[in-house]
Amino acid sequence: MYIYDTLTAAVADLEQRGYEHDFNLSAEYIECKAIDIRLMPEEFEIDEFYRFEGMTDPDDSSVIYAISSPVGNLKGVIIDAYGAYAENISPELLGKLKMHH
């Protein structure tokens, strides 16, 4: 695991290390619109994760997940706010993310 002072530094370093795709959370899967791919929870692994706390506002807290998938031999990142997805995603996807949150 690495130590980063900012979310921006984490994104830049992960990108240098090959985590080049930006994924977004959806109700049942994660997706990268740039390459038009959707991955179900069983199709990717969380390699690393980093939490960032807002200095003055707890609402500024976020987490970045470095993920990899044998589907297309992909590596990328998911950036999300703490708890923002809790009510909007499937139990399977939530369970996968909570293991690392």
C-alpha positions in Angstrom: 0.0 0.0 0.0 1.1 3.5 -0.7 0.5 6.7 1.2 -1.0 9.7 -0.5 -1.7 13.2 0.8 -4.4 14.0 -1.8 -6.9 12.2 -4.0 -5.2 13.9 -7.0 -1.8 12.4 -6.1 -3.4 8.9 -5.7 -5.1 9.1 -9.1 -1.9 10.3 -10.8 0.2 7.5 -9.2 -2.3 4.8 -9.9 -2.5 5.9 -13.5 1.3 5.7 -13.8 1.0 2.2 -12.4 -1.4 1.1 -15.1 -4.8 1.9 -13.5 -5.8 3.9 -16.6 -9.6 3.5 -16.8 -12.2 5.5 -14.9 -15.1 3.4 -13.6 -18.4 4.5 -12.2 -20.8 2.7 -9.9 -24.1 1.7 -11.3 -26.9 -0.2 -9.5 -25.7 -3.7 -10.4 -22.2 -3.2 -11.9 -19.3 -0.9 -12.4 -18.8 0.7 -15.9 -16.3 2.5 -17.9 -18.1 4.5 -20.6 -14.9 5.4 -22.4 -14.4 1.8 -23.5 -18.1 0.8 -23.2 -17.6 -2.0 -20.7 -19.6 -3.2 -17.6 -18.2 -5.4 -15.0 -20.3 -7.4 -12.5 -18.9 -7.7 -8.9 -17.5 -11.2 -9.6 -15.6 -9.9 -12.7 -13.2 -7.6 -10.9 -11.0 -7.4 -7.8 -10.1 -4.5 -5.6 -6.3 -4.4 -5.5 -5.9 -1.3 -3.3 -8.1 1.3 -1.7 -7.4 4.7 -0.1 -9.6 6.9 2.0 -9.4 10.7 2.1 -11.0 12.8 4.8 -12.2 16.3 4.2 -10.1 18.8 6.2 -13.1 20.9 7.3 -16.2 19.2 5.9 -17.0 15.5 6.5 -19.0 15.6 3.3 -15.7 16.0 1.4 -14.6 12.5 2.4 -14.0 10.1 -0.4 -12.4 6.7 -1.3 -10.5 5.5 -4.3 -10.5 1.9 -5.3 -7.8 0.5 -7.7 -9.4 -2.4 -9.5 -8.3 -5.0 -12.0 -10.3 -7.5 -14.1 -9.3 -10.5 -16.2 -12.2 -9.4 -18.5 -10.2 -7.4 -21.1 -7.1 -7.4 -18.8 -8.3 -4.1 -17.4 -7.0 -1.9 -14.6 -8.8 1.2 -13.4 -10.1 3.3 -10.5 -13.4 3.9 -8.9 -13.8 7.2 -6.9 -16.7 7.6 -4.6 -17.9 9.5 -1.6 -18.2 7.6 1.7 -21.6 6.0 1.9 -23.0 7.8 -1.2 -23.7 4.5 -2.9 -25.2 2.6 0.1 -28.8 2.8 -1.1 -28.2 2.8 -4.8 -26.4 -0.4 -5.6 -27.0 -4.2 -5.4 -26.2 -6.1 -2.2 -23.4 -8.0 -4.1 -21.7 -4.8 -5.3 -22.1 -3.2 -1.9 -20.7 -6.2 -0.2 -17.6 -6.2 -2.4 -16.9 -2.5 -1.7 -17.6 -2.8 2.0 -15.0 -5.5 2.4 -12.5 -2.8 1.6 -14.1 0.3 2.9 
